[in-house]
């Protein structure tokens, strides 16, 4: 979903909403809220427990039996009184019913149990390479590629998002993804989704000589991400009230080829991404459209305009690895021939 924040969209229309329409709108919003809430509950209930998941098991009728357990690799957990029980492949409600069924033989007073998954460790992906915090990530619902990279702290300054690789965990198939293209176009809906045990590798930009830079501690995820034609792309500490222009300034300012008339904000809304286009040129000149405050985990994309230098760098980024490889081969052959003479 894309919104265009220009001067025309900020003009208010001189009309008044009828009361009947207002009531209908309220009913619609309430229905939508109930639908979203119920769908989230169904999703949590449908989650199948797997190995390494952490479970909190509670008995309100006998709290001394409350326990926190981790599902073993064989899919089992060990409980007081009843011993081992298979948890893998069951939903939380199914496991609770099994536990009550076995517990009731030893303690007839126990008729209810609650199982809550506190650690979704069986659903995991691995993010390596040029990200702030590489390693294993766990999810209740698998995200798309960009969301996973953000959860890993975001890309470093040396990251090349045009050559990201996904190694699929089920088949070993390698997918080369131009994430840069998705972000520049604001096409968040087309970004590939990840699945269990996928490995994401973010390579180093071919022309970069900088070591991987670890920014500030971003624990708590109070950060936004800025990417594209800025001096220092990457994650930023999100201060209260920070808007798009302030984020660009904190990222070192726009590059000479930055297209400030077409800046995009990608915001995660429930399971979907909402893209808002902002004309920073118009804002800096006329104060329009109104300033947009950023929220936690927003992604700001500053696209590049067409310029000779931008095209040259883009071409060199693709050609340089081939040139280096070819030169190395020629040097090796020359050295071999010299030794044979």
N, C-alpha and C positions, 0 to 999 in steps of 0.2 A: 504494500500500500504506500502510495507516494503523495506527499503534499507539497505544493509549491507556495512558499511564503514570499509573495511579492506585494507590491503596494496595493494592487487591486483586491487581493484576498483579505486585506485588513480593513477595507471600508465597510462600515456597518450599514445594513439595510434598514429603511424606516418602515417596519411592519411589526405587528404584535401577534404573538402566538395565541390562538384561541384556547380557551380553558379546556375544551374537550380534547384538543390535540395534546395539550400539556399533560392531562391525565393519561392519555394513551402512551405518551412518551415515557412517563414514569413507570407504567405497567410493563412496557417493553424492556426498559432498563433493568427492572427487578427480575423479569423472566430470564434475561440474558445473564445476570449475575448468578441466579440459581442454576442455570445450565452449566456455566463455567465451573461453579463450585462442585456440582454433582459429577461433572466429567473428571475433575481432578481427583475426587474421592474414588471413583470407579477405577481410574488409572492406578492409584495406590493399592487398591484391593486386588487388582489383577497382576500385580508384580509377583513374579515367581522367585522365591528365595533360592540363592545359590551359595557355593562355597565361598568362604571368607566374609560373608555378610555378618553383621553384628545385630543380634536380636535382643530386645528388652522384653522379658516375659514377666507379667504381673498377675498376681492372684489377689483380688481385693478382699476375698473371704479369708485368706490366710497369707498376709503380707510377708511373713517370715520365709516363704518359699520364692519370693521375687528373685529374679536372677537375670544377669546379662551374659550372654554366651556368643561365641563365634562359631559359625558353621565350619566344620572340618572339611578337608578335601574329599573325604568319602561321603559328604552330604549329610552327616549326622551331627546331632548335638547331644550333650549329656545333661540330664536333669536330675535334681534330687528326687529320691523315692523311686521314680520309674526308670531311671538309667538312660540308655541310649534310645533315640528316636530319630527317624529320618525326617529332615527338614527340607532338603534340596528338592526343587520342583513343585513345592507347595506354595500357596499364597499364605499370607499371615493369618487370615481367618481359618483356612483349612488346617494349618498347624495348630492353632489354638484349640480347635475342635478335637484334634487327635490327642493333644495333651490332656484336655479335660476328660476325654474318654478313658485314658489310661490312669489318670489321677483318681478318678471316681472309685476305682476298685479298692484303693488304699485309704482314701479319705472321702466318704460320701458327701461331706459338707461342701466340697469344691464342685461347683456347677458352671463356673465361668473363668475364663482366662483371657488375657489380652497379650497379643504379640505385636510389637512395633519394630520395624526395621530401622535401626538408627545409623547403620553404615552399609551403603549399597556397594560393597566391594567386589561383588561378583560381576558387575557391569563396569568394565574398565576399558580405558584406552590409554595409549602411551604417546606422549608428545616429546619429541627430542629435537635437537638442533638449536637454532637461533630464537629461543624463547627465554623469558626471564627465569622461569622455574620449571625446567624440564623434569619429566618423570611420569608416574602413573596417576591418572585421574579417575575418579569413580562418579557415576551418575545414576540417578533413578530412571531418567529418560535420556537416551542418547542425544547429544546436541549435533549441530552442524559443525563443519570444519572450523569456521571462524570463532564460534562460541568456545570450542575446545582450546583454541590457541589463546583466547582471552583468559580462560580459566587457568592456563599455564603462565599467567602474568603478562601476556601480550608479546608481540615480536620485539626483538632487540633492534638497535639502529642498523645492524649489519644484515638483517633478515631480508631475503629475497622472496617475497610472497607470490611471485609469478611462477615459481618452480616448486611449489609444495608437493610432497609425495604422500599418498595414503597407501600403506601396505595393509591390505585387508586381512583380518585375523582368521577368517574362515577358509579362505582359498589361497592366500599368499599373493593374490593379484595386486599389481602395482598400478596406481592411478596417479597421473601427473595433473595437478590442478593449478590453473592460473587464477589464484585467489585475488591477485591484484586487479584483474579484469572485473571480477564480480564486485569488488569494493568500489572501484572507480565508477562503475555504472550504477551502483546502488542496488544491485540485483541480489538481495539477501535470500530471496526465495529459491534461487537456483543453486545455492551453495550446497555441496554434497553433505548428506547425513552420515554420521559415523555409526559403527556397530561394534559388537563386543570384540575386545582384543585387537582392534585396529591400532596400527602404529603410524603416527603422523610425524614426518620429518620436515623441518623448516630449514632449507639450506642457507648458506652464507651468500650474500650478494657478490657476484664475480669480481667486481672492481673494489670491494671493500678490503682494507688492510687493518681495520680496527678489531681488537679483541672484543669478545662478548662482554657487554656492559650490564652489570646487575644494578638496576635503579634502587630506589628506596624500598623499604619494606611495605608491601601492599596488602598486608594481612587485614581482612575485613572487607576487601574488594571495594573500598571507597575510591575508585579510580575511574577515569575515562580513558579512551584510547584515541590517539590522533595519528592519522596515516596519510601518506601522499606527499604533496609538494610543500613540505615544511622542513626547517633546518634540522630538527631533532624529533623524528617520528617515534612513537612508542607510547607507553602508559604515562599518565599524569595523575598526581594526587588531586582529587576532586575537592576543591574548596567550596564552601557553601555559597551559592549564588553565582558560581562561575558560568559565564556564557561562552558561546562559540568563539567570539573574537578574542577573549581572554585566553582561551585554550590555545589558539593559534600563536598568540604572542608568547606564552609560556613554552611552547614547542620551538622557540627560536625564531618565529616569524615565518612568513611565506617565502618560498623560493621565487626567483625572477619569473619562472614560467608557470607559477600557480594561477589557476583559473578561479579567482575569488567570487566570480558571479554564479558559480555552480557548486558551492560547498554542500555536502550532504551529511546529515546526521542519521545514523542507523541505530534505532532504539528497539530493544527487545520488548515486545508486548505479548505476555503469555508465551505461547509457543511460536509466535510469528514475529517477523521484523517489520518495523514501520520506518519508512524512509522519508525524511523531510529535507527539501531543498532550500538553501538559504543563500541569498545574494548579499555577500559581505561588502561588495563594492557599493551597492545601493545603501546599505546600512551605514557605512562609514561616511557617505556623502550627505544623506538625507535623514538618517536615523530611522529608516524604514527598511524592512519590516521590523516589528518589535523584537527586542532582544530575546533570545531563546536560552533559558537556563538549562545546563546539562544535568543529566541524572547519572547515577552510578552505572558503570559498564556501557555507557553510550560510546559509539564509535563515530568520530568525526573524520570524514574523508575530504581532503583538499585535492581535487583533480589537477592534472597538468594541462596547460594549454599547448598548442602546437608551437614549437620553436626549433631552430636549428640545433641548439645545444641539447635540448631534451631528446630530439630524434637521434642525435649522434650518440648520446649516452645509452639510449635504449638499444641502438644497433650494436654498440660495442659490448654491451652486457651479454648479448647473444653470441657475438662473433669471437670475443676474446678467449673463452675457453677452448674453442676450436683452434685458434691461432697458436695458443700456448701449447696445446697437445701436438700440433703439427710441427712446431719449432723444436720441441723436445725430441720428436722422432727423428727429424733431420740431423740434429746434433749427435744423437746416439749412433746413427748410421755413419756419419762422417768420422766419428771417433773410432768405430769398428774398422772402417776402411783404412784409416791411418795406421792402426796397429798391424794390419795385414800386409802393409808395404815393406 
